[in-house]
Amino acid sequence: SLFSALHLLWASLVLCQYEDYDFGDEYDIEPDHQQPYYVNPNAQAPPLPYPVECARECFCPPTFPLSMYCDHRKLKTIPKIPHHIQQLYLQNNDIEAMPAGLFTNATFLREINLSHNRIKSHMIDRGVFAKLSHLVQLHLQHNELEEFPLPLPSSLERLLLGFNKISRLAGDALEGLPNITMLDLCSNFLDDSVLKGKPFSNMNNLMQLNLCNNKLQTMPPDLPSSLMYLSLENNSISSIPENYFHRLSRIIALRMSHNNLQDIPCNTFNLPNLLELNLGHNRLKQVFYIPRSLQHLYIEGNDIETINITLMCPSIEPLNTNQLTYIRVDQNKLTSPISTYAFFCFPLIRTIYYGEQNVQANKSTQLPTPVFRRFLTPEEFNEAEDNHETDSHETEEDHEAEGDYFHPYF
């Protein structure tokens, strides 16, 4: 009918006018004279929405208005911080001092990064951080601190103080920090006398402790049972007391390369959750028990002449398989590959890296099978071979530079 024809014509006109319409176009037009606002319902900040403010020397991205970036600007003093800022980035400047009242206005700060500056302990006024009740992360690594910047707020969870000159630790330095989960003290001047007071014993939430590149000769005493990651490389530790890890059953990664370890009690590492164990570049002469959970084992750069698989794996349990997948044993004194019995004990093994062995004084030799790989797809095997060829072209200086400092962050 005529009525139906008119109805269809009207419908087609309505649909066609939207055929090429881009629904995103109208969202690209910015209204005139509108201040940028940011609404974060979870932030404990001043009443929102609020206008974005920023220090003249810094940059506050409109998309991250709670953050202020003042890094790499050759600043010698800290600029005025707006009230609403929660993340403050001041790394890589020339800041030397932190006067009192610096953060009086910025009470909602949650993260401060002051790494790579020239801050000295005596130039930090006491209590400059104390009233920041929301602060959870503080970066002060790569400065010139001689001691802890006390007092610190109890809200703090991650404290990074690596690459400083800290040689003393007040007895109450860590008592007011119950929420600390990560503490980095690598590359300082800490020795055994500093740790005699057992400063970490009451840190019941501590999960990661980095003490690499210090002057320790013994294992740090009385570590909390909450610990999961422990970094002790580049010290002078010569032994591990028997049952030292008895209370540390949650340890996932243990790094003790570049120490003076010689003899390790057989069941020292009987840890149910251990995944990574690095004992490279010590003075070990024999292997030890490997927990079934362990996946990566590094024992390169020692004095091991033979690898006794029975010590590493006293028994085979079909229902409780060893998880070891990677072993690095280069720069030892091995004269023959590991016994094939290892593949019964460690059925998931994919790589044994033999590399060069120091069989004779001042002379290295290559084992007949420098790298053993199994259970690899053709693509994985080709990639592994390419990586091995690349490694073989590295200079001796490259390996030394790599071993100078084992990265402390897990």
C-alpha positions as a LaTeX table, in Angstrom:
\begin{tabular}{lrrr}
\hline
Residue & $x$ (\AA) & $y$ (\AA) & $z$ (\AA) \\
\hline
Ser1 & 0.00 & 0.00 & 0.00 \\
Leu2 & 0.97 & 3.63 & $-0.35$ \\
Phe3 & 1.17 & 3.94 & 3.43 \\
Ser4 & 3.61 & 1.00 & 3.71 \\
Ala5 & 5.80 & 2.39 & 0.93 \\
Leu6 & 6.06 & 5.75 & 2.66 \\
His7 & 6.91 & 4.06 & 5.95 \\
Leu8 & 9.79 & 2.07 & 4.37 \\
Leu9 & 11.17 & 5.20 & 2.66 \\
Trp10 & 11.19 & 7.10 & 5.96 \\
Ala11 & 12.95 & 4.24 & 7.76 \\
Ser12 & 15.67 & 4.02 & 5.12 \\
Leu13 & 16.38 & 7.75 & 5.37 \\
Val14 & 16.73 & 7.50 & 9.16 \\
Leu15 & 19.17 & 4.60 & 8.96 \\
Cys16 & 21.28 & 6.05 & 6.16 \\
Gln17 & 22.04 & 9.24 & 8.03 \\
Tyr18 & 23.96 & 7.16 & 10.69 \\
Glu19 & 25.74 & 4.83 & 8.23 \\
Asp20 & 29.04 & 6.74 & 8.13 \\
Tyr21 & 28.83 & 8.36 & 11.54 \\
Asp22 & 31.88 & 8.02 & 13.81 \\
Phe23 & 30.69 & 7.86 & 17.38 \\
Gly24 & 34.15 & 8.83 & 18.60 \\
Asp25 & 34.23 & 12.19 & 16.85 \\
Glu26 & 32.31 & 14.16 & 19.41 \\
Tyr27 & 34.57 & 12.91 & 22.23 \\
Asp28 & 37.63 & 14.44 & 20.53 \\
Ile29 & 36.29 & 17.97 & 20.92 \\
Glu30 & 37.49 & 19.68 & 24.11 \\
Pro31 & 35.06 & 22.20 & 25.64 \\
Asp32 & 36.43 & 25.74 & 25.86 \\
His33 & 37.76 & 27.12 & 29.17 \\
Gln34 & 37.47 & 23.83 & 31.09 \\
Gln35 & 39.96 & 23.11 & 33.88 \\
Pro36 & 41.27 & 19.51 & 33.96 \\
Tyr37 & 39.81 & 17.53 & 36.84 \\
Tyr38 & 40.59 & 14.16 & 38.29 \\
Val39 & 38.26 & 12.02 & 40.36 \\
Asn40 & 39.69 & 9.07 & 42.25 \\
Pro41 & 37.10 & 7.62 & 44.66 \\
Asn42 & 39.68 & 5.41 & 46.40 \\
Ala43 & 42.28 & 8.10 & 47.10 \\
Gln44 & 42.36 & 9.62 & 50.56 \\
Ala45 & 42.90 & 13.08 & 49.23 \\
Pro46 & 41.18 & 16.48 & 49.50 \\
Pro47 & 37.55 & 16.72 & 48.36 \\
Leu48 & 37.36 & 15.94 & 44.66 \\
Pro49 & 37.14 & 17.14 & 41.95 \\
Tyr50 & 39.87 & 19.75 & 42.33 \\
Pro51 & 41.98 & 21.76 & 39.88 \\
Val52 & 45.41 & 20.40 & 39.01 \\
Glu53 & 48.30 & 22.42 & 40.40 \\
Cys54 & 51.98 & 21.89 & 39.67 \\
Ala55 & 55.31 & 23.39 & 40.70 \\
Arg56 & 56.77 & 25.63 & 38.01 \\
Glu57 & 59.97 & 23.54 & 37.82 \\
Cys58 & 58.12 & 20.25 & 37.34 \\
Phe59 & 55.60 & 18.49 & 35.12 \\
Cys60 & 52.22 & 17.14 & 36.18 \\
Pro61 & 50.61 & 15.04 & 33.41 \\
Pro62 & 46.90 & 15.78 & 32.94 \\
Thr63 & 46.30 & 12.03 & 32.76 \\
Phe64 & 48.12 & 11.47 & 36.10 \\
Pro65 & 47.37 & 14.62 & 38.07 \\
Leu66 & 48.34 & 13.06 & 41.40 \\
Ser67 & 51.94 & 12.69 & 40.18 \\
Met68 & 54.60 & 15.40 & 39.90 \\
Tyr69 & 57.74 & 14.77 & 37.85 \\
Cys70 & 60.77 & 16.86 & 38.83 \\
Asp71 & 63.50 & 14.42 & 37.78 \\
His72 & 66.61 & 15.20 & 35.67 \\
Arg73 & 66.24 & 18.97 & 36.13 \\
Lys74 & 69.49 & 19.83 & 37.95 \\
Leu75 & 67.47 & 20.98 & 40.97 \\
Lys76 & 69.37 & 21.89 & 44.14 \\
Thr77 & 66.30 & 22.34 & 46.30 \\
Ile78 & 62.92 & 20.66 & 46.42 \\
Pro79 & 60.16 & 22.86 & 44.95 \\
Lys80 & 56.86 & 23.58 & 46.67 \\
Ile81 & 54.63 & 20.52 & 46.51 \\
Pro82 & 50.87 & 21.00 & 45.93 \\
His83 & 48.54 & 19.65 & 48.54 \\
His84 & 47.00 & 16.88 & 46.40 \\
Ile85 & 50.21 & 15.25 & 45.08 \\
Gln86 & 50.65 & 11.54 & 45.95 \\
Gln87 & 53.66 & 10.54 & 43.82 \\
Leu88 & 56.74 & 12.78 & 43.80 \\
Tyr89 & 59.68 & 12.04 & 41.50 \\
Leu90 & 62.90 & 13.97 & 42.24 \\
Gln91 & 65.55 & 11.48 & 41.14 \\
Asn92 & 68.71 & 12.48 & 39.25 \\
Asn93 & 69.11 & 16.01 & 40.58 \\
Asp94 & 71.67 & 17.85 & 42.74 \\
Ile95 & 69.62 & 18.00 & 45.95 \\
Glu96 & 71.79 & 18.03 & 49.10 \\
Ala97 & 69.50 & 19.03 & 51.97 \\
Met98 & 66.00 & 18.37 & 53.27 \\
Pro99 & 64.90 & 21.15 & 55.65 \\
Ala100 & 62.10 & 20.79 & 58.20 \\
Gly101 & 58.62 & 21.61 & 56.97 \\
Leu102 & 59.40 & 20.47 & 53.45 \\
Phe103 & 56.34 & 18.22 & 53.24 \\
Thr104 & 54.03 & 20.16 & 55.57 \\
Asn105 & 51.59 & 20.92 & 52.77 \\
Ala106 & 51.90 & 17.54 & 51.00 \\
Thr107 & 50.37 & 15.26 & 53.60 \\
Phe108 & 48.94 & 12.79 & 51.08 \\
Leu109 & 52.25 & 11.67 & 49.58 \\
Arg110 & 52.43 & 7.92 & 49.00 \\
Glu111 & 55.68 & 7.63 & 47.05 \\
Ile112 & 58.83 & 9.78 & 47.03 \\
Asn113 & 61.80 & 9.11 & 44.77 \\
Leu114 & 64.95 & 10.99 & 45.80 \\
Ser115 & 67.47 & 8.55 & 44.35 \\
His116 & 70.64 & 9.71 & 42.56 \\
Asn117 & 71.06 & 12.98 & 44.45 \\
Arg118 & 73.70 & 14.25 & 46.93 \\
Ile119 & 71.77 & 14.02 & 50.18 \\
Lys120 & 73.82 & 13.63 & 53.37 \\
Ser121 & 72.43 & 12.42 & 56.69 \\
His122 & 73.30 & 15.56 & 58.64 \\
Met123 & 71.50 & 17.66 & 56.01 \\
Ile124 & 68.18 & 15.93 & 56.68 \\
Asp125 & 66.29 & 17.72 & 59.45 \\
Arg126 & 64.90 & 15.28 & 61.99 \\
Gly127 & 61.27 & 14.38 & 61.41 \\
Val128 & 61.07 & 15.63 & 57.83 \\
Phe129 & 59.34 & 12.36 & 56.79 \\
Ala130 & 57.67 & 11.52 & 60.10 \\
Lys131 & 54.26 & 13.14 & 59.51 \\
Leu132 & 53.69 & 11.60 & 56.08 \\
Ser133 & 51.16 & 9.11 & 57.37 \\
His134 & 50.27 & 7.81 & 53.89 \\
Leu135 & 53.83 & 7.24 & 52.65 \\
Val136 & 54.38 & 3.63 & 51.50 \\
Gln137 & 57.49 & 3.85 & 49.28 \\
Leu138 & 60.68 & 5.88 & 49.75 \\
His139 & 63.65 & 5.82 & 47.35 \\
Leu140 & 66.93 & 7.19 & 48.75 \\
Gln141 & 69.43 & 4.96 & 46.95 \\
His142 & 72.53 & 6.47 & 45.32 \\
Asn143 & 73.01 & 9.31 & 47.81 \\
Glu144 & 75.60 & 10.04 & 50.51 \\
Leu145 & 73.74 & 8.90 & 53.63 \\
Glu146 & 75.76 & 7.64 & 56.60 \\
Glu147 & 72.76 & 6.44 & 58.64 \\
Phe148 & 69.02 & 5.92 & 58.58 \\
Pro149 & 66.94 & 9.08 & 58.06 \\
Leu150 & 65.03 & 8.76 & 61.34 \\
Pro151 & 62.23 & 8.89 & 62.20 \\
Leu152 & 60.21 & 7.41 & 59.37 \\
Pro153 & 56.41 & 7.01 & 59.21 \\
Ser154 & 54.96 & 3.68 & 60.33 \\
Ser155 & 52.98 & 3.42 & 57.07 \\
Leu156 & 56.18 & 2.75 & 55.07 \\
Glu157 & 56.23 & $-0.55$ & 53.15 \\
Arg158 & 59.22 & $-0.27$ & 50.77 \\
Leu159 & 62.46 & 1.46 & 51.78 \\
Leu160 & 65.39 & 1.62 & 49.37 \\
Leu161 & 68.71 & 2.82 & 50.80 \\
Gly162 & 71.20 & 1.06 & 48.53 \\
Phe163 & 74.41 & 2.67 & 47.27 \\
Asn164 & 74.98 & 4.96 & 50.24 \\
Lys165 & 77.61 & 5.10 & 53.00 \\
Ile166 & 75.56 & 3.64 & 55.84 \\
Ser167 & 77.89 & 2.04 & 58.40 \\
Arg168 & 75.78 & 2.23 & 61.55 \\
Leu169 & 72.27 & 1.29 & 62.48 \\
Ala170 & 70.60 & 2.65 & 65.60 \\
Gly171 & 69.04 & 0.01 & 67.83 \\
Asp172 & 65.56 & 1.45 & 67.36 \\
Ala173 & 65.98 & 2.33 & 63.67 \\
Leu174 & 63.52 & $-0.30$ & 62.45 \\
Glu175 & 61.26 & $-0.66$ & 65.49 \\
Gly176 & 58.71 & 1.88 & 64.29 \\
Leu177 & 58.32 & 0.32 & 60.84 \\
Pro178 & 55.94 & $-2.63$ & 61.32 \\
Asn179 & 54.66 & $-2.57$ & 57.72 \\
Ile180 & 57.98 & $-2.82$ & 55.89 \\
Thr181 & 57.88 & $-5.59$ & 53.27 \\
Met182 & 61.01 & $-4.67$ & 51.28 \\
Leu183 & 64.28 & $-3.25$ & 52.64 \\
Asp184 & 67.24 & $-2.58$ & 50.38 \\
Leu185 & 70.61 & $-1.91$ & 52.04 \\
Cys186 & 72.90 & $-3.14$ & 49.26 \\
Ser187 & 76.22 & $-1.42$ & 48.57 \\
Asn188 & 76.75 & 0.20 & 51.96 \\
Phe189 & 79.39 & $-0.28$ & 54.70 \\
Leu190 & 77.52 & $-2.63$ & 57.03 \\
Asp191 & 79.54 & $-5.21$ & 58.96 \\
Asp192 & 78.73 & $-7.90$ & 61.53 \\
Ser193 & 78.91 & $-5.51$ & 64.49 \\
Val194 & 76.04 & $-3.47$ & 63.06 \\
Leu195 & 73.77 & $-6.52$ & 62.97 \\
Lys196 & 74.60 & $-7.88$ & 66.45 \\
Gly197 & 71.55 & $-6.14$ & 67.85 \\
Lys198 & 69.32 & $-8.28$ & 65.57 \\
Pro199 & 67.65 & $-5.25$ & 63.94 \\
Phe200 & 65.43 & $-7.33$ & 61.62 \\
Ser201 & 64.00 & $-9.76$ & 64.18 \\
Asn202 & 60.73 & $-7.89$ & 64.82 \\
Met203 & 59.96 & $-7.02$ & 61.20 \\
Asn204 & 57.14 & $-9.51$ & 60.94 \\
Asn205 & 56.00 & $-8.40$ & 57.47 \\
Leu206 & 59.45 & $-8.26$ & 55.84 \\
Met207 & 59.47 & $-10.32$ & 52.62 \\
Gln208 & 62.60 & $-9.06$ & 50.82 \\
Leu209 & 65.93 & $-8.12$ & 52.41 \\
Asn210 & 68.87 & $-6.97$ & 50.28 \\
Leu211 & 72.26 & $-6.86$ & 52.04 \\
Cys212 & 74.52 & $-7.45$ & 49.04 \\
Asn213 & 77.81 & $-5.58$ & 48.58 \\
Asn214 & 78.52 & $-4.96$ & 52.24 \\
Lys215 & 81.21 & $-6.17$ & 54.68 \\
Leu216 & 79.44 & $-9.11$ & 56.31 \\
Gln217 & 81.50 & $-12.12$ & 57.38 \\
Thr218 & 78.67 & $-14.10$ & 59.00 \\
Met219 & 75.01 & $-14.69$ & 58.21 \\
Pro220 & 72.69 & $-11.96$ & 59.54 \\
Pro221 & 71.17 & $-13.16$ & 62.82 \\
Asp222 & 67.53 & $-13.78$ & 63.71 \\
Leu223 & 65.79 & $-12.97$ & 60.42 \\
Pro224 & 61.97 & $-12.92$ & 60.50 \\
Ser225 & 60.05 & $-16.00$ & 59.37 \\
Ser226 & 58.11 & $-13.91$ & 56.83 \\
Leu227 & 61.22 & $-13.55$ & 54.61 \\
Met228 & 60.87 & $-14.78$ & 51.01 \\
Tyr229 & 63.81 & $-13.15$ & 49.15 \\
Leu230 & 67.30 & $-12.81$ & 50.63 \\
Ser231 & 70.23 & $-11.18$ & 48.82 \\
Leu232 & 73.69 & $-11.57$ & 50.42 \\
Glu233 & 76.00 & $-11.65$ & 47.39 \\
Asn234 & 79.35 & $-9.83$ & 47.33 \\
Asn235 & 80.16 & $-10.15$ & 51.03 \\
Ser236 & 82.80 & $-12.23$ & 52.87 \\
Ile237 & 80.56 & $-14.89$ & 54.44 \\
Ser238 & 82.51 & $-18.10$ & 54.97 \\
Ser239 & 79.92 & $-20.47$ & 56.43 \\
Ile240 & 76.22 & $-21.06$ & 57.04 \\
Pro241 & 75.36 & $-22.28$ & 60.56 \\
Glu242 & 73.56 & $-25.60$ & 60.78 \\
Asn243 & 69.76 & $-25.18$ & 60.92 \\
Tyr244 & 70.14 & $-21.50$ & 60.00 \\
Phe245 & 67.13 & $-21.67$ & 57.66 \\
His246 & 65.00 & $-23.71$ & 60.06 \\
Arg247 & 62.70 & $-20.72$ & 60.72 \\
Leu248 & 62.82 & $-19.41$ & 57.16 \\
Ser249 & 60.63 & $-21.96$ & 55.42 \\
Arg250 & 59.06 & $-19.32$ & 53.13 \\
Ile251 & 62.31 & $-18.49$ & 51.31 \\
Ile252 & 61.76 & $-18.49$ & 47.53 \\
Ala253 & 65.06 & $-17.02$ & 46.29 \\
Leu254 & 68.46 & $-17.04$ & 47.99 \\
Arg255 & 71.45 & $-15.29$ & 46.42 \\
Met256 & 74.89 & $-15.74$ & 47.99 \\
Ser257 & 77.26 & $-15.54$ & 45.05 \\
His258 & 80.72 & $-13.97$ & 45.46 \\
Asn259 & 81.32 & $-14.96$ & 49.09 \\
Asn260 & 83.84 & $-17.30$ & 50.77 \\
Leu261 & 81.63 & $-20.35$ & 51.36 \\
Gln262 & 83.58 & $-23.60$ & 51.55 \\
Asp263 & 81.59 & $-26.32$ & 53.29 \\
Ile264 & 77.82 & $-26.44$ & 53.46 \\
Pro265 & 76.00 & $-28.91$ & 55.74 \\
Cys266 & 74.17 & $-31.38$ & 53.54 \\
Asn267 & 70.58 & $-30.46$ & 54.45 \\
Thr268 & 71.13 & $-26.70$ & 54.79 \\
Phe269 & 68.76 & $-25.88$ & 51.94 \\
Asn270 & 65.94 & $-28.22$ & 52.87 \\
Leu271 & 63.43 & $-25.46$ & 52.14 \\
Pro272 & 59.98 & $-26.43$ & 50.79 \\
Asn273 & 59.43 & $-23.26$ & 48.71 \\
Leu274 & 62.93 & $-22.53$ & 47.37 \\
Leu275 & 62.91 & $-21.86$ & 43.60 \\
Glu276 & 66.25 & $-20.10$ & 42.98 \\
Leu277 & 69.59 & $-20.76$ & 44.66 \\
Asn278 & 72.71 & $-18.85$ & 43.60 \\
Leu279 & 76.01 & $-19.92$ & 45.18 \\
Gly280 & 78.25 & $-19.01$ & 42.28 \\
His281 & 81.81 & $-17.77$ & 42.79 \\
Asn282 & 82.49 & $-19.24$ & 46.21 \\
Arg283 & 84.96 & $-21.95$ & 47.30 \\
Leu284 & 82.68 & $-24.97$ & 47.33 \\
Lys285 & 84.26 & $-28.38$ & 46.72 \\
Gln286 & 81.17 & $-30.55$ & 46.71 \\
Val287 & 77.43 & $-30.31$ & 46.15 \\
Phe288 & 74.63 & $-30.59$ & 48.70 \\
Tyr289 & 70.99 & $-31.62$ & 49.04 \\
Ile290 & 68.64 & $-30.00$ & 46.52 \\
Pro291 & 65.04 & $-29.40$ & 47.69 \\
Arg292 & 62.37 & $-30.77$ & 45.38 \\
Ser293 & 60.93 & $-27.31$ & 44.78 \\
Leu294 & 64.18 & $-25.85$ & 43.39 \\
Gln295 & 64.11 & $-24.85$ & 39.71 \\
His296 & 67.34 & $-22.88$ & 39.08 \\
Leu297 & 70.72 & $-23.74$ & 40.61 \\
Tyr298 & 73.87 & $-21.64$ & 40.08 \\
Ile299 & 77.14 & $-23.11$ & 41.38 \\
Glu300 & 79.58 & $-21.76$ & 38.77 \\
Gly301 & 82.98 & $-20.40$ & 39.74 \\
Asn302 & 83.69 & $-22.89$ & 42.56 \\
Asp303 & 86.23 & $-25.71$ & 43.12 \\
Ile304 & 83.91 & $-28.65$ & 42.44 \\
Glu305 & 85.69 & $-31.62$ & 40.80 \\
Thr306 & 82.82 & $-34.12$ & 40.74 \\
Ile307 & 79.07 & $-33.76$ & 41.18 \\
Asn308 & 77.64 & $-36.44$ & 43.45 \\
Ile309 & 74.03 & $-36.84$ & 42.35 \\
Thr310 & 73.24 & $-39.00$ & 45.39 \\
Leu311 & 74.00 & $-36.04$ & 47.67 \\
Met312 & 71.76 & $-33.79$ & 45.62 \\
Cys313 & 68.98 & $-36.36$ & 45.30 \\
Pro314 & 69.08 & $-39.09$ & 47.99 \\
Ser315 & 65.85 & $-40.72$ & 46.78 \\
Ile316 & 63.42 & $-40.72$ & 43.86 \\
Glu317 & 59.74 & $-40.25$ & 44.58 \\
Pro318 & 57.54 & $-40.63$ & 41.47 \\
Leu319 & 54.68 & $-38.75$ & 43.12 \\
Asn320 & 56.91 & $-35.92$ & 44.31 \\
Thr321 & 59.07 & $-34.97$ & 41.33 \\
Asn322 & 62.11 & $-32.73$ & 41.59 \\
Gln323 & 61.43 & $-29.46$ & 39.78 \\
Leu324 & 65.02 & $-28.60$ & 38.81 \\
Thr325 & 65.19 & $-27.33$ & 35.21 \\
Tyr326 & 68.51 & $-25.43$ & 34.98 \\
Ile327 & 72.01 & $-25.95$ & 36.40 \\
Arg328 & 75.03 & $-23.76$ & 35.76 \\
Val329 & 78.36 & $-25.41$ & 36.62 \\
Asp330 & 80.94 & $-23.60$ & 34.46 \\
Gln331 & 84.30 & $-22.41$ & 35.88 \\
Asn332 & 84.65 & $-25.39$ & 38.20 \\
Lys333 & 87.12 & $-28.31$ & 37.97 \\
Leu334 & 84.90 & $-30.90$ & 36.30 \\
Thr335 & 86.63 & $-33.36$ & 33.99 \\
Ser336 & 83.53 & $-35.18$ & 32.78 \\
Pro337 & 79.81 & $-34.45$ & 32.34 \\
Ile338 & 77.32 & $-35.11$ & 35.11 \\
Ser339 & 76.17 & $-38.71$ & 35.44 \\
Thr340 & 73.09 & $-39.61$ & 33.41 \\
Tyr341 & 71.51 & $-40.72$ & 36.70 \\
Ala342 & 70.80 & $-37.01$ & 37.17 \\
Phe343 & 68.03 & $-37.25$ & 34.58 \\
Phe344 & 66.22 & $-39.86$ & 36.67 \\
Cys345 & 66.43 & $-37.69$ & 39.77 \\
Phe346 & 65.66 & $-34.46$ & 37.88 \\
Pro347 & 63.35 & $-35.48$ & 35.02 \\
Leu348 & 62.40 & $-31.87$ & 34.21 \\
Ile349 & 65.97 & $-30.72$ & 33.54 \\
Arg350 & 66.26 & $-28.72$ & 30.31 \\
Thr351 & 69.74 & $-27.18$ & 30.49 \\
Ile352 & 73.06 & $-28.04$ & 32.11 \\
Tyr353 & 75.58 & $-25.34$ & 31.27 \\
Tyr354 & 79.14 & $-26.61$ & 31.55 \\
Gly355 & 81.00 & $-23.80$ & 29.82 \\
Glu356 & 84.76 & $-23.74$ & 30.48 \\
Gln357 & 86.30 & $-25.68$ & 33.36 \\
Asn358 & 89.43 & $-24.74$ & 35.33 \\
Val359 & 90.98 & $-28.19$ & 35.39 \\
Gln360 & 94.58 & $-26.97$ & 35.24 \\
Ala361 & 96.08 & $-23.91$ & 36.90 \\
Asn362 & 95.75 & $-20.78$ & 34.75 \\
Lys363 & 94.25 & $-22.84$ & 31.94 \\
Ser364 & 90.62 & $-23.50$ & 31.07 \\
Thr365 & 89.26 & $-26.50$ & 29.18 \\
Gln366 & 85.98 & $-27.21$ & 27.44 \\
Leu367 & 84.01 & $-30.36$ & 28.27 \\
Pro368 & 82.95 & $-32.52$ & 25.31 \\
Thr369 & 79.31 & $-31.50$ & 25.82 \\
Pro370 & 79.43 & $-27.82$ & 26.83 \\
Val371 & 75.66 & $-27.37$ & 26.86 \\
Phe372 & 73.12 & $-30.15$ & 27.34 \\
Arg373 & 69.51 & $-29.47$ & 26.38 \\
Arg374 & 66.53 & $-31.78$ & 26.35 \\
Phe375 & 62.77 & $-31.53$ & 25.90 \\
Leu376 & 63.13 & $-28.44$ & 23.68 \\
Thr377 & 61.03 & $-27.73$ & 20.63 \\
Pro378 & 63.02 & $-27.06$ & 17.43 \\
Glu379 & 62.29 & $-23.35$ & 17.80 \\
Glu380 & 63.48 & $-23.31$ & 21.40 \\
Phe381 & 66.62 & $-25.27$ & 20.50 \\
Asn382 & 67.53 & $-22.87$ & 17.68 \\
Glu383 & 66.97 & $-19.88$ & 19.96 \\
Ala384 & 69.11 & $-21.45$ & 22.68 \\
Glu385 & 71.90 & $-22.18$ & 20.19 \\
Asp386 & 71.80 & $-18.58$ & 18.96 \\
Asn387 & 72.04 & $-17.30$ & 22.52 \\
His388 & 74.95 & $-19.64$ & 23.25 \\
Glu389 & 76.84 & $-18.45$ & 20.17 \\
Thr390 & 76.28 & $-14.85$ & 21.26 \\
Asp391 & 77.56 & $-15.65$ & 24.75 \\
Ser392 & 80.70 & $-17.24$ & 23.33 \\
His393 & 81.70 & $-13.93$ & 21.72 \\
Glu394 & 81.59 & $-12.04$ & 25.01 \\
Thr395 & 84.93 & $-10.91$ & 26.34 \\
Glu396 & 86.39 & $-11.85$ & 29.70 \\
Glu397 & 85.89 & $-8.25$ & 30.79 \\
Asp398 & 82.16 & $-8.56$ & 30.04 \\
His399 & 81.86 & $-11.54$ & 32.40 \\
Glu400 & 83.82 & $-9.74$ & 35.10 \\
Ala401 & 81.66 & $-6.65$ & 34.81 \\
Glu402 & 78.54 & $-8.78$ & 35.05 \\
Gly403 & 79.83 & $-10.47$ & 38.20 \\
Asp404 & 80.83 & $-7.28$ & 39.97 \\
Tyr405 & 77.31 & $-6.55$ & 41.12 \\
Phe406 & 74.41 & $-8.94$ & 41.09 \\
His407 & 71.21 & $-6.96$ & 40.65 \\
Pro408 & 69.50 & $-6.90$ & 44.05 \\
Tyr409 & 65.88 & $-6.52$ & 43.00 \\
Phe410 & 63.94 & $-9.71$ & 42.60 \\
\hline
\end{tabular}
